Amino acid sequence: MASSIKIDGKFNDWEDVPKSTWTTSAKPSAVAMIHQNDGFYFLVDINPKLTNGYTTYQPAGYVLSVGKWTYYITLSVNPWELQTGKTKKGTVNVWGTSTSGATYWNSSTGKLAVTRKRMGKDRTDDAFEWYIPDSAFKDAEQEATSSTKWTFNNRNLNDGSGITYQGASTGPYMLAAAGFVLAGVGFFVPKYVRRRHEKA
């Protein structure tokens, strides 16, 4: 079971979390998303071991699709602010729109940490993690059911369909990504979901 994720730019608390892979012709990335406590946690590690050196942090283009809602996620740290061997912290902006015409905007919500790691003499690896509270997705969560799919993607980093979770209104608890399916993994279930099931 994964330990509680801390947005500190160290990433060691992601070791037990299953990863998927986003791939373009230039840059594969290790990607993960989980729900813990009162929010969603995201990890993207642009891996230089699998590329020709293109490992640059990407602050925009993240999309989380949930039912009729589509949320656009932008990270506040700029690429030119990064220094090798150091972590830069920032915030996250979320813009939501639905097929019914409703909109949602939350500026500077959550937490972000970006670390540029040295991976040899001339190579670096940009890894970044961020947290967004449940409140940013409250409209989608209120309408979600156990069959609702939550799809996370970034076309700048992935040519495929992204990572898809399936879960109830209190947060997704199952991951189905390209190449593998994970079901019944304890740490995907928020504590309050488990308590509700235990009382049933």
C-alpha positions as semicolon CSV with decimal commas, in nm:
position;residue;x (nm);y (nm);z (nm)
1;M;0,000;0,000;0,000
2;A;0,134;0,341;-0,092
3;S;0,231;0,580;0,183
4;S;0,078;0,926;0,198
5;I;0,209;1,133;-0,092
6;K;0,395;1,454;-0,007
7;I;0,443;1,722;-0,272
8;D;0,811;1,782;-0,196
9;G;0,992;1,699;-0,521
10;K;1,161;1,388;-0,379
11;F;0,925;1,128;-0,534
12;N;1,031;0,836;-0,311
13;D;0,673;0,801;-0,185
14;W;0,562;0,708;-0,539
15;E;0,775;0,392;-0,550
16;D;0,487;0,154;-0,471
17;V;0,238;0,329;-0,699
18;P;0,190;0,156;-1,038
19;K;0,299;0,367;-1,333
20;S;0,171;0,391;-1,686
21;T;0,368;0,522;-1,983
22;W;0,285;0,818;-2,202
23;T;0,470;0,805;-2,532
24;T;0,535;1,030;-2,828
25;S;0,797;0,987;-3,100
26;A;1,037;1,198;-2,892
27;K;0,975;1,141;-2,523
28;P;0,831;0,856;-2,314
29;S;0,714;0,955;-1,964
30;A;0,627;0,758;-1,652
31;V;0,286;0,874;-1,527
32;A;0,072;0,802;-1,222
33;M;-0,247;0,937;-1,064
34;I;-0,405;0,832;-0,736
35;H;-0,667;0,955;-0,492
36;Q;-0,572;0,986;-0,125
37;N;-0,755;1,149;0,164
38;D;-0,911;1,468;0,024
39;G;-0,764;1,501;-0,322
40;F;-0,592;1,374;-0,635
41;Y;-0,216;1,332;-0,676
42;F;-0,037;1,331;-1,012
43;L;0,318;1,231;-1,113
44;V;0,497;1,281;-1,445
45;D;0,861;1,175;-1,490
46;I;1,006;1,244;-1,835
47;N;1,259;0,964;-1,847
48;P;1,592;1,033;-2,025
49;K;1,685;0,664;-2,019
50;L;1,426;0,606;-2,291
51;T;1,479;0,917;-2,501
52;N;1,736;1,102;-2,707
53;G;1,774;1,370;-2,444
54;Y;1,436;1,549;-2,467
55;T;1,331;1,557;-2,103
56;T;1,183;1,904;-2,057
57;Y;0,912;1,977;-1,802
58;Q;0,572;2,045;-1,957
59;P;0,352;2,294;-1,765
60;A;0,037;2,286;-1,980
61;G;-0,193;2,061;-2,180
62;Y;-0,315;1,830;-1,901
63;V;-0,679;1,723;-1,934
64;L;-0,897;1,525;-1,691
65;S;-1,224;1,410;-1,851
66;V;-1,504;1,294;-1,619
67;G;-1,850;1,225;-1,761
68;K;-1,979;1,548;-1,917
69;W;-1,701;1,751;-1,751
70;T;-1,359;1,829;-1,898
71;Y;-1,098;1,988;-1,670
72;Y;-0,791;2,164;-1,809
73;I;-0,493;2,169;-1,572
74;T;-0,204;2,418;-1,593
75;L;0,106;2,415;-1,371
76;S;0,241;2,751;-1,254
77;V;0,618;2,689;-1,264
78;N;0,787;2,805;-1,586
79;P;1,052;2,581;-1,749
80;W;1,315;2,859;-1,747
81;E;1,287;2,881;-1,366
82;L;1,432;2,531;-1,321
83;Q;1,789;2,467;-1,206
84;T;1,964;2,131;-1,214
85;G;1,962;1,960;-0,877
86;K;1,696;2,188;-0,731
87;T;1,320;2,173;-0,670
88;K;1,086;2,456;-0,766
89;K;0,744;2,472;-0,599
90;G;0,427;2,633;-0,729
91;T;0,051;2,604;-0,765
92;V;-0,203;2,458;-1,007
93;N;-0,482;2,621;-1,209
94;V;-0,795;2,425;-1,303
95;W;-1,049;2,528;-1,566
96;G;-1,357;2,311;-1,615
97;T;-1,630;2,303;-1,878
98;S;-1,927;2,071;-1,930
99;T;-2,138;1,967;-2,227
100;S;-2,431;2,151;-2,065
101;G;-2,242;2,481;-2,091
102;A;-2,150;2,512;-1,723
103;T;-1,798;2,630;-1,641
104;Y;-1,563;2,613;-1,344
105;W;-1,245;2,808;-1,264
106;N;-1,010;2,763;-0,970
107;S;-0,690;2,968;-0,979
108;S;-0,381;2,871;-0,780
109;T;-0,530;2,564;-0,617
110;G;-0,334;2,268;-0,486
111;K;0,042;2,221;-0,470
112;L;0,318;2,159;-0,727
113;A;0,684;2,054;-0,708
114;V;0,919;2,027;-1,007
115;T;1,270;1,881;-0,979
116;R;1,539;1,883;-1,247
117;K;1,764;1,585;-1,169
118;R;2,111;1,537;-1,317
119;M;2,132;1,205;-1,502
120;G;2,491;1,209;-1,622
121;K;2,732;1,470;-1,753
122;D;2,502;1,632;-2,008
123;R;2,158;1,491;-1,926
124;T;1,880;1,589;-1,691
125;D;1,543;1,441;-1,597
126;D;1,249;1,668;-1,519
127;A;1,009;1,503;-1,274
128;F;0,707;1,677;-1,128
129;E;0,420;1,601;-0,894
130;W;0,111;1,794;-0,795
131;Y;-0,198;1,777;-0,578
132;I;-0,549;1,905;-0,652
133;P;-0,818;1,899;-0,379
134;D;-1,151;1,724;-0,433
135;S;-1,325;2,061;-0,430
136;A;-1,180;2,143;-0,773
137;F;-1,373;1,851;-0,925
138;K;-1,683;1,868;-0,705
139;D;-1,927;1,907;-0,995
140;A;-1,804;1,590;-1,165
141;E;-1,779;1,399;-0,837
142;Q;-2,139;1,477;-0,745
143;E;-2,259;1,330;-1,074
144;A;-2,019;1,033;-1,090
145;T;-2,121;0,671;-1,036
146;S;-1,928;0,346;-1,000
147;S;-1,914;0,320;-1,380
148;T;-1,791;0,675;-1,443
149;K;-1,454;0,690;-1,619
150;W;-1,187;0,945;-1,527
151;T;-0,938;0,989;-1,813
152;F;-0,611;1,181;-1,764
153;N;-0,399;1,279;-2,064
154;N;-0,167;1,537;-2,222
155;R;-0,133;1,539;-2,599
156;N;0,202;1,716;-2,569
157;L;0,340;1,408;-2,393
158;N;0,124;1,123;-2,518
159;D;-0,007;1,008;-2,855
160;G;-0,242;0,756;-2,693
161;S;-0,571;0,774;-2,505
162;G;-0,423;0,840;-2,161
163;I;-0,480;0,678;-1,822
164;T;-0,837;0,581;-1,735
165;Y;-0,974;0,529;-1,384
166;Q;-1,321;0,410;-1,296
167;G;-1,493;0,494;-0,970
168;A;-1,776;0,640;-0,768
169;S;-1,854;1,000;-0,684
170;T;-1,616;0,998;-0,388
171;G;-1,317;0,941;-0,612
172;P;-1,179;0,685;-0,857
173;Y;-1,046;0,359;-0,719
174;M;-0,957;0,146;-1,020
175;L;-0,691;0,205;-1,284
176;A;-0,713;0,073;-1,639
177;A;-0,417;0,187;-1,847
178;A;-0,285;0,073;-2,182
179;G;-0,124;-0,266;-2,142
180;F;-0,249;-0,352;-1,794
181;V;-0,547;-0,340;-1,559
182;L;-0,529;-0,294;-1,183
183;A;-0,840;-0,367;-0,980
184;G;-0,894;-0,394;-0,607
185;V;-0,577;-0,206;-0,520
186;G;-0,632;-0,072;-0,169
187;F;-0,462;0,265;-0,200
188;F;-0,688;0,371;-0,485
189;V;-0,983;0,368;-0,243
190;P;-1,024;0,686;-0,038
191;K;-1,058;0,626;0,335
192;Y;-1,409;0,760;0,347
193;V;-1,516;0,520;0,071
194;R;-1,379;0,224;0,266
195;R;-1,556;0,336;0,583
196;R;-1,885;0,367;0,396
197;H;-1,851;0,014;0,258
198;E;-1,754;-0,127;0,596
199;K;-2,072;0,012;0,753
200;A;-2,294;-0,137;0,482
